[in-house]
Amino acid sequence: MQHRFIEANGIRINIAEQGEGPLVLLCHGFPETSHAWRHQVAALAAAGFHVVAPDMRGYGETDSPADPEAFTLFHLVGDMIGILDALGAPTAIIAGNDWGASVAWQAALMRPDRFRGVVAIGVPMMGQPPVPPTRIFPQTAEALFYTLYFQEPGVAEAEFERDVPTTLRKLLYAASGDAGPRVPGDGTPNPFGMVSRKDGLLAPLPLPNGLPNWLTEADLQAFVAAFARSGFRGGLNYYRNLDRNWALQAALKGRTVDIPALYVVGDRDVGLSMPGMRDIIAAMPTLVPGLEPPLFLEACGHWAPQESPERVSAAIIEFARRHST
């Protein structure tokens, strides 16, 4: 696996790259970098694909524009198109986890001419809500939903950057399958749930004595070094554009994802404990007519490419082989 910089969509993007053949583009989530796809890059390259995993806009060694409004889904999809253009690739299979899944869905929706298929992990395709998202998320006098906690610039950054290794250990463990099965309302600490206005997001999350078996110390340090360099501002700016995305996406209302699609989710993903999430997954075929049967990964949490690398790699390889010609 090699790393290099390319110029795309007006910014400099750091990519991890390996292999030759049809292009597969891998989009990571929050808080990750291209390193989250380390297993898939090797496996897909060995299977005969040209694999590219960028540090997404605002992460790792990729540029992080100063303007928070430069982090909409339209900018992020533009980055993916820019990567294809820089590589001279007319089309690609696109896959994403967490926020990367949102980028992948929108890339498939906006540019079916450039993407032959889409694999989304964790985050399902969702329709346009009737009001801006920040008006839907819950809050009380004592706590607010994590996406609302992320809205005020500097607040979450201050908490997360105080001790980057501890922040990442807590976030990665608490959203993983190692934290246990998720039952709505069971009180299990959830990094993507309600946040105390007084104590912040990290305080209630457990700090594991050791690392889970899917994350080595070297892997953790790769993430720590990346966020020590970039900070968390870029990744948090994705959340600060939720309402702006909603307004811009009004132009796409009524469109469906008409390319082949696969949805993969760990059965211990924290997202599945959110009210109504399983109903959203069941209703996806109305938005994604070419959706294949969803794949649920047993005993796997939110970081499926890292937690269940063989199963995720096999699913992407099988899908890409069917849709790369």
Phi, psi and chi 1 to 4 in degrees:
 res  aa     phi    psi   chi1   chi2   chi3   chi4
   1 MET       -  126.4 -176.8  167.6   61.3      -
   2 GLN  -110.8  152.6  -57.9  -63.7  -40.9      -
   3 HIS  -117.5  138.7  -69.5  -98.4      -      -
   4 ARG  -156.1  165.8   65.6 -176.7  173.5  105.4
   5 PHE  -101.2  142.7  -69.5  102.5      -      -
   6 ILE  -130.6  153.8   60.6  173.0      -      -
   7 GLU   -95.1  123.7  -61.0  -71.0  -27.4      -
   8 ALA  -152.2  132.6      -      -      -      -
   9 ASN    55.4   34.3 -161.8   27.0      -      -
  10 GLY    83.0    4.2      -      -      -      -
  11 ILE  -131.7  167.1   62.8  173.2      -      -
  12 ARG   -98.3  124.1 -170.1  177.1   74.8  153.2
  13 ILE  -115.5  130.3  -62.1  176.4      -      -
  14 ASN   -88.1  125.7  178.1   49.3      -      -
  15 ILE  -121.8  145.2   62.9  169.7      -      -
  16 ALA   -96.0  136.0      -      -      -      -
  17 GLU  -145.1  141.1 -177.2  177.9   30.6      -
  18 GLN  -161.3  148.6 -171.4  172.7  -17.9      -
  19 GLY    88.0  171.6      -      -      -      -
  20 GLU  -132.9  149.0  -63.4 -179.8   -3.2      -
  21 GLY   130.3 -161.3      -      -      -      -
  22 PRO   -58.2  143.3  -21.8   32.3      -      -
  23 LEU   -81.8  134.5 -179.5   62.0      -      -
  24 VAL  -122.6  125.5  178.7      -      -      -
  25 LEU  -108.6  126.4 -172.1   59.1      -      -
  26 LEU  -115.2  124.0  -55.7  174.5      -      -
  27 CYS  -112.9  118.9  -52.3      -      -      -
  28 HIS   -83.2  175.4   68.1   77.2      -      -
  29 GLY  -115.9 -156.7      -      -      -      -
  30 PHE  -113.5  132.2  175.3   86.7      -      -
  31 PRO  -100.3   99.9   33.2  -27.8      -      -
  32 GLU  -134.4 -175.3  -62.1  178.6  -55.6      -
  33 THR  -143.3 -173.5   65.9      -      -      -
  34 SER   -57.4  -22.1   57.5      -      -      -
  35 HIS   -61.5  -22.0 -170.2   68.9      -      -
  36 ALA   -63.1  -20.8      -      -      -      -
  37 TRP  -100.9   16.6  -65.9  105.0      -      -
  38 ARG   -54.9  -39.7   56.6 -163.0  176.8  -83.4
  39 HIS   -71.5  -41.8  -54.8  -68.3      -      -
  40 GLN   -69.7  -36.1  -73.7   70.4   43.7      -
  41 VAL   -58.2  -47.9  169.4      -      -      -
  42 ALA   -66.2  -44.5      -      -      -      -
  43 ALA   -67.9  -42.1      -      -      -      -
  44 LEU   -68.6  -38.4  -78.3  156.9      -      -
  45 ALA   -62.9  -42.3      -      -      -      -
  46 ALA   -64.7  -25.8      -      -      -      -
  47 ALA   -86.8    1.3      -      -      -      -
  48 GLY   100.0   28.2      -      -      -      -
  49 PHE  -119.1  153.0  -66.8   95.2      -      -
  50 HIS   -90.4  113.3  177.6 -164.7      -      -
  51 VAL  -110.1  133.1 -166.3      -      -      -
  52 VAL  -131.2  124.7  169.8      -      -      -
  53 ALA  -122.6  105.5      -      -      -      -
  54 PRO   -82.9  151.0   30.1  -34.2      -      -
  55 ASP   -68.6  119.0  -75.2  -15.8      -      -
  56 MET   -66.9  161.8  -58.3  -67.9  -78.4      -
  57 ARG   -47.4  124.9  174.4  178.6  -68.2 -125.8
  58 GLY    91.2   -3.6      -      -      -      -
  59 TYR  -116.0  153.0  -73.0   88.4      -      -
  60 GLY    54.1 -127.7      -      -      -      -
  61 GLU   -97.9    3.0  -65.2 -171.2   68.4      -
  62 THR   -77.9  148.1  -68.6      -      -      -
  63 ASP   -57.0  148.7  -73.4  -10.9      -      -
  64 SER  -127.0   94.6 -176.3      -      -      -
  65 PRO   -54.0  147.4  -25.8   35.2      -      -
  66 ALA   -70.7  -30.4      -      -      -      -
  67 ASP   -78.3  118.3 -176.3   -0.6      -      -
  68 PRO   -59.1  -25.4  -21.6   32.8      -      -
  69 GLU   -75.3   -4.1  -65.0 -174.5   12.0      -
  70 ALA   -88.9   23.0      -      -      -      -
  71 PHE  -126.4   28.5  -69.7   82.6      -      -
  72 THR   -74.7  166.3   71.2      -      -      -
  73 LEU   -61.7  -29.0  -79.7  166.2      -      -
  74 PHE   -67.2  -39.4  -77.7   73.7      -      -
  75 HIS   -64.2  -42.9  -70.5   87.4      -      -
  76 LEU   -68.0  -41.8  -59.6  170.2      -      -
  77 VAL   -64.6  -38.2  171.7      -      -      -
  78 GLY   -59.4  -36.0      -      -      -      -
  79 ASP   -63.0  -41.7  -68.4  -13.6      -      -
  80 MET   -66.3  -40.7  -59.4  -54.6  104.3      -
  81 ILE   -64.0  -40.5  -63.2  -62.0      -      -
  82 GLY   -61.3  -36.7      -      -      -      -
  83 ILE   -65.3  -45.7  -70.1  173.2      -      -
  84 LEU   -57.9  -44.2  -95.1   61.7      -      -
  85 ASP   -63.8  -43.1  -70.0  -15.2      -      -
  86 ALA   -63.9  -31.0      -      -      -      -
  87 LEU   -87.6   -6.2  -63.1  173.7      -      -
  88 GLY    70.1   28.0      -      -      -      -
  89 ALA  -101.2  120.5      -      -      -      -
  90 PRO   -68.5  -34.2   22.7  -31.8      -      -
  91 THR  -145.2  168.8   60.7      -      -      -
  92 ALA  -158.6  162.0      -      -      -      -
  93 ILE   -87.7  134.3  -62.9  -71.5      -      -
  94 ILE  -116.1  136.4 -172.2  167.4      -      -
  95 ALA  -133.3  147.8      -      -      -      -
  96 GLY  -153.2  152.0      -      -      -      -
  97 ASN  -120.9  142.5 -177.6   48.7      -      -
  98 ASP    58.6 -127.8 -176.4   77.6      -      -
  99 TRP   -58.5  -31.7 -102.2  105.1      -      -
 100 GLY   -62.9  -29.9      -      -      -      -
 101 ALA   -66.8  -40.2      -      -      -      -
 102 SER   -61.6  -42.2  -64.7      -      -      -
 103 VAL   -62.8  -43.1  175.2      -      -      -
 104 ALA   -63.9  -44.2      -      -      -      -
 105 TRP   -59.6  -45.4  -77.1  126.8      -      -
 106 GLN   -70.1  -33.8  -66.8  -57.2  -47.1      -
 107 ALA   -62.6  -41.8      -      -      -      -
 108 ALA   -66.1  -36.9      -      -      -      -
 109 LEU   -70.5  -45.3 -175.2   71.1      -      -
 110 MET   -81.4  -35.6  -62.7  178.8 -162.9      -
 111 ARG  -130.8   61.6  -64.5  -55.6  -56.2  -90.3
 112 PRO   -64.1  -14.5   24.5  -34.7      -      -
 113 ASP   -74.3  -18.6   58.6  -40.9      -      -
 114 ARG  -109.0  -12.9  -59.1  -59.6  -60.4  -89.1
 115 PHE  -124.6  126.5  -63.1  100.9      -      -
 116 ARG   -84.4  -21.7  -61.4 -175.1  -56.6  -84.7
 117 GLY  -168.9  161.2      -      -      -      -
 118 VAL  -135.2  134.1   54.8      -      -      -
 119 VAL  -117.9  117.2  180.0      -      -      -
 120 ALA  -112.7  131.1      -      -      -      -
 121 ILE  -115.8  122.8  -56.3  171.8      -      -
 122 GLY    89.9  -53.8      -      -      -      -
 123 VAL   -99.3  119.6  176.6      -      -      -
 124 PRO   -79.3  165.1   29.1  -33.9      -      -
 125 MET   -72.8  131.2 -178.0   65.6 -179.8      -
 126 MET  -126.9  148.8  -68.5  177.9  -90.1      -
 127 GLY   -77.8  172.3      -      -      -      -
 128 GLN   -74.3  119.2 -178.6   87.6  -23.9      -
 129 PRO   -69.7  161.2   25.6  -32.6      -      -
 130 PRO   -73.6  -18.7   25.1  -33.6      -      -
 131 VAL  -135.2  163.8  -63.5      -      -      -
 132 PRO   -54.9  142.2  -26.0   35.3      -      -
 133 PRO   -55.6  -38.0  -27.1   34.9      -      -
 134 THR   -66.3  -13.5   60.1      -      -      -
 135 ARG   -85.9   -9.4  -69.8  172.3   54.8 -174.0
 136 ILE   -96.6  -36.3  -60.8  172.9      -      -
 137 PHE   -63.7  141.2  -57.8  132.9      -      -
 138 PRO   -76.6  152.5   27.1  -34.3      -      -
 139 GLN  -157.9  152.1   59.6  178.5  -49.0      -
 140 THR  -131.8 -176.7   67.1      -      -      -
 141 ALA   -66.0  -25.6      -      -      -      -
 142 GLU   -99.6  -26.7  -67.6   76.3   30.1      -
 143 ALA  -149.5  161.6      -      -      -      -
 144 LEU  -144.5  154.7   70.1  172.0      -      -
 145 PHE   -61.8  147.4 -162.3   55.3      -      -
 146 TYR   -57.6  -34.4   79.6  101.2      -      -
 147 THR   -66.2  -29.7   52.1      -      -      -
 148 LEU   -75.3  -37.8  -64.8  177.8      -      -
 149 TYR   -59.5  -31.4  175.3   66.8      -      -
 150 PHE   -79.7   -7.4  -71.7  168.5      -      -
 151 GLN   -71.6  -39.8  -66.8  -57.8  -53.5      -
 152 GLU   -78.4  114.5 -177.1   64.9   30.1      -
 153 PRO   -56.0  134.7  -26.4   35.7      -      -
 154 GLY    95.1  -22.4      -      -      -      -
 155 VAL   -72.3  -60.0  174.5      -      -      -
 156 ALA   -66.5  -34.8      -      -      -      -
 157 GLU   -56.3  -46.0  -74.4   95.7  -31.9      -
 158 ALA   -61.0  -41.7      -      -      -      -
 159 GLU   -68.7  -46.9 -178.3 -177.1   13.8      -
 160 PHE   -71.9  -32.8  -68.0  169.0      -      -
 161 GLU   -88.1   -4.9  -68.2  169.0   13.3      -
 162 ARG   -62.4  -39.1 -168.7  172.3  -59.8  122.7
 163 ASP  -150.2   87.7 -175.9  -19.3      -      -
 164 VAL   -59.7  -45.0  172.3      -      -      -
 165 PRO   -58.8  -42.8  -25.2   35.8      -      -
 166 THR   -67.2  -41.2  -64.1      -      -      -
 167 THR   -56.1  -49.2  -66.1      -      -      -
 168 LEU   -69.8  -39.0  -68.7  173.4      -      -
 169 ARG   -60.2  -43.2  -76.1  167.7   63.8   93.7
 170 LYS   -68.9  -47.9  -75.6 -167.1  167.5 -166.4
 171 LEU   -65.9  -45.1  -70.1  175.4      -      -
 172 LEU   -66.9  -39.7  -67.5  173.8      -      -
 173 TYR   -71.0  -46.8  173.4   77.8      -      -
 174 ALA   -64.5  -27.7      -      -      -      -
 175 ALA   -96.1    4.0      -      -      -      -
 176 SER   -91.8  167.4   74.9      -      -      -
 177 GLY   -66.9  -20.7      -      -      -      -
 178 ASP   -65.3  -23.0  -63.4   75.7      -      -
 179 ALA   -74.7   -8.2      -      -      -      -
 180 GLY   107.2  168.7      -      -      -      -
 181 PRO   -61.1  150.8  -19.1   31.4      -      -
 182 ARG  -108.1  122.8  -56.6  -73.9  173.0  164.8
 183 VAL  -120.2  123.2  178.5      -      -      -
 184 PRO   -52.1  128.2  -27.0   35.3      -      -
 185 GLY    82.0    8.4      -      -      -      -
 186 ASP   -83.5   -3.1   68.3   -5.8      -      -
 187 GLY    83.4    2.5      -      -      -      -
 188 THR   -62.8  127.9  -57.6      -      -      -
 189 PRO   -53.6  130.9  -26.7   35.7      -      -
 190 ASN  -131.7  118.6 -179.0   -7.0      -      -
 191 PRO   -68.2  -16.3   25.7  -34.0      -      -
 192 PHE  -115.1   48.5  -54.0  132.1      -      -
 193 GLY  -130.0 -141.9      -      -      -      -
 194 MET   -80.2  142.6  -63.0  -63.2  -74.5      -
 195 VAL  -118.9  130.5  177.0      -      -      -
 196 SER   -66.0  128.7  166.1      -      -      -
 197 ARG   -64.1  -26.2  -65.6 -178.9 -173.2  -89.1
 198 LYS   -86.4  -44.8  175.7 -175.9  175.4 -177.0
 199 ASP  -100.3  -16.7  -60.8  -33.5      -      -
 200 GLY    85.6 -172.8      -      -      -      -
 201 LEU   -84.7  -36.8 -174.1  146.2      -      -
 202 LEU   -80.2  -29.2  -63.1  175.0      -      -
 203 ALA   -52.6  -46.2      -      -      -      -
 204 PRO   -80.4   -7.7   29.9  -35.3      -      -
 205 LEU   -78.8  137.9  -59.5 -176.8      -      -
 206 PRO   -69.5  146.5   25.6  -33.3      -      -
 207 LEU  -104.1  107.0 -179.0   63.0      -      -
 208 PRO   -64.8  149.0   24.5  -33.3      -      -
 209 ASN   -65.9  -35.5  -67.9  -33.0      -      -
 210 GLY  -135.6  179.1      -      -      -      -
 211 LEU   -86.0  148.3  -64.9  176.9      -      -
 212 PRO   -63.5  159.0   21.1  -30.7      -      -
 213 ASN   -68.8  -10.6   59.1   15.5      -      -
 214 TRP   -92.0   -2.6   50.6  -91.6      -      -
 215 LEU  -129.1  110.7 -172.5   70.4      -      -
 216 THR   -81.8  166.7   68.8      -      -      -
 217 GLU   -62.3  -37.4 -175.7   62.6   34.7      -
 218 ALA   -64.9  -39.4      -      -      -      -
 219 ASP   -63.3  -46.4  -65.6  -33.0      -      -
 220 LEU   -59.3  -44.2  176.1   62.9      -      -
 221 GLN   -65.3  -30.1  -70.0  -52.0  -46.7      -
 222 ALA   -63.8  -41.7      -      -      -      -
 223 PHE   -69.1  -42.2  -69.9  125.5      -      -
 224 VAL   -60.0  -45.9  168.6      -      -      -
 225 ALA   -62.0  -39.6      -      -      -      -
 226 ALA   -65.2  -45.7      -      -      -      -
 227 PHE   -78.3  -25.3  -77.5   98.1      -      -
 228 ALA   -64.8  -31.4      -      -      -      -
 229 ARG   -79.3  -49.0  177.2 -170.6 -179.4  -80.1
 230 SER   -90.4  -23.1   69.4      -      -      -
 231 GLY    72.1 -175.4      -      -      -      -
 232 PHE  -105.4   -0.7  -72.1   84.0      -      -
 233 ARG   -58.0  -45.8  179.1 -174.3   64.0   86.8
 234 GLY   -59.7  -48.1      -      -      -      -
 235 GLY   -64.2  -39.2      -      -      -      -
 236 LEU   -68.0  -28.1  -68.2  166.3      -      -
 237 ASN   -64.8  -22.3  -82.1  -20.3      -      -
 238 TYR   -59.6  -45.2  -72.7   39.7      -      -
 239 TYR   -68.1  -29.9  -63.9   90.5      -      -
 240 ARG   -74.8   -2.4  -67.9  166.5 -173.2  153.7
 241 ASN  -111.9   14.2  -79.6  -81.3      -      -
 242 LEU   -58.7  -46.6  -70.4  172.2      -      -
 243 ASP   -70.8  -36.1  -74.1   -4.7      -      -
 244 ARG   -66.0  -41.0 -170.9  166.1  -67.7  107.4
 245 ASN   -58.5  -44.0  -72.0  -25.4      -      -
 246 TRP   -58.0  -43.8  175.5   84.5      -      -
 247 ALA   -67.6  -42.6      -      -      -      -
 248 LEU   -68.8  -36.0  -66.9  170.1      -      -
 249 GLN   -74.5   -5.6  -72.3  169.1  -49.8      -
 250 ALA   -57.6  -29.2      -      -      -      -
 251 ALA   -68.1  -18.5      -      -      -      -
 252 LEU  -102.9    1.4  -57.3  172.1      -      -
 253 LYS   -57.6  131.7 -171.7  173.7 -177.5  179.7
 254 GLY    96.2  -17.0      -      -      -      -
 255 ARG   -75.3  151.2  -80.7 -168.6   59.3   86.5
 256 THR  -119.0  159.7   56.1      -      -      -
 257 VAL   -82.3  109.7  173.1      -      -      -
 258 ASP  -104.8    8.1  -64.5  -33.5      -      -
 259 ILE   -99.1  163.2   62.6  174.1      -      -
 260 PRO   -57.0  143.0  -25.1   34.8      -      -
 261 ALA  -144.3  147.1      -      -      -      -
 262 LEU  -132.6  134.3  174.9   65.8      -      -
 263 TYR  -113.9  129.4  175.7   68.8      -      -
 264 VAL  -125.6  137.3 -179.2      -      -      -
 265 VAL  -151.6  141.3   64.4      -      -      -
 266 GLY   -72.8  141.2      -      -      -      -
 267 ASP   -73.2   -6.3   66.1   -1.7      -      -
 268 ARG  -110.8   16.3  -65.7 -175.8  177.1 -177.7
 269 ASP   -61.9  133.5 -166.8  -51.0      -      -
 270 VAL   -60.6  -26.6  -68.6      -      -      -
 271 GLY   -63.2  -30.5      -      -      -      -
 272 LEU   -68.4  -18.8  -69.9 -179.0      -      -
 273 SER   -84.3   -6.1   66.7      -      -      -
 274 MET   -74.6  137.2  -65.1 -179.9 -179.2      -
 275 PRO   -55.4  132.1  -24.5   33.5      -      -
 276 GLY    82.9   -3.0      -      -      -      -
 277 MET   -65.5  -39.9 -173.7   57.5   68.1      -
 278 ARG   -66.9  -32.2  -69.7 -174.8 -177.5  -89.1
 279 ASP   -67.2  -37.9  -67.7  -25.4      -      -
 280 ILE   -63.0  -42.6  -69.5  171.7      -      -
 281 ILE   -63.2  -43.1  -66.5  170.9      -      -
 282 ALA   -64.8  -29.3      -      -      -      -
 283 ALA   -88.7   -2.3      -      -      -      -
 284 MET   -57.1  -34.1  -89.9 -160.0  -64.6      -
 285 PRO   -57.3  -23.5  -29.8   37.8      -      -
 286 THR   -69.9  -26.9   61.1      -      -      -
 287 LEU   -96.6  -22.9  -60.1  172.5      -      -
 288 VAL  -131.9   81.2 -170.3      -      -      -
 289 PRO   -58.3  -29.9  -23.7   33.6      -      -
 290 GLY   -92.0   19.9      -      -      -      -
 291 LEU   -70.4  129.4 -176.6   67.7      -      -
 292 GLU   -81.3  165.7  -60.6 -177.9   -0.6      -
 293 PRO   -55.2  130.6  -26.9   35.5      -      -
 294 PRO   -59.4  149.7  -22.7   33.4      -      -
 295 LEU  -111.2  115.8  176.7   60.5      -      -
 296 PHE  -100.7  125.7  -70.9   84.4      -      -
 297 LEU   -96.6  120.3  -57.2  176.9      -      -
 298 GLU   -67.8  136.6 -176.5 -179.8   -1.5      -
 299 ALA    58.1   31.2      -      -      -      -
 300 CYS  -119.4  141.3  177.5      -      -      -
 301 GLY  -100.0 -145.6      -      -      -      -
 302 HIS   -77.1  -21.6 -170.2   65.2      -      -
 303 TRP  -101.2   53.8  -42.0  112.8      -      -
 304 ALA   -52.6  -44.2      -      -      -      -
 305 PRO   -59.2  -27.5  -26.6   37.3      -      -
 306 GLN   -92.9  -38.4  -61.1 -174.6   75.2      -
 307 GLU   -75.5  -37.4  -65.6 -177.3   57.8      -
 308 SER  -128.2   60.8  -60.3      -      -      -
 309 PRO   -61.4  -39.7   21.1  -32.2      -      -
 310 GLU   -66.2  -43.2  -65.3   86.0    0.9      -
 311 ARG   -68.9  -40.0  -71.1 -177.9  -71.1  178.0
 312 VAL   -67.5  -44.5  169.9      -      -      -
 313 SER   -60.4  -44.7  -64.3      -      -      -
 314 ALA   -62.4  -39.9      -      -      -      -
 315 ALA   -65.8  -43.3      -      -      -      -
 316 ILE   -67.6  -42.3  -62.4  174.6      -      -
 317 ILE   -61.2  -47.2  -70.4  168.8      -      -
 318 GLU   -62.1  -43.9 -178.1 -177.2   -9.5      -
 319 PHE   -64.6  -45.9  179.4   85.9      -      -
 320 ALA   -65.0  -36.3      -      -      -      -
 321 ARG   -63.9  -36.7  -79.1  176.5  171.6  163.3
 322 ARG   -73.4  -25.1  -68.8 -160.0  -53.4  -87.4
 323 HIS  -123.6   19.6  -58.6  -64.1      -      -
 324 SER  -101.7    6.8  -71.0      -      -      -
 325 THR  -117.5      -   56.5      -      -      -
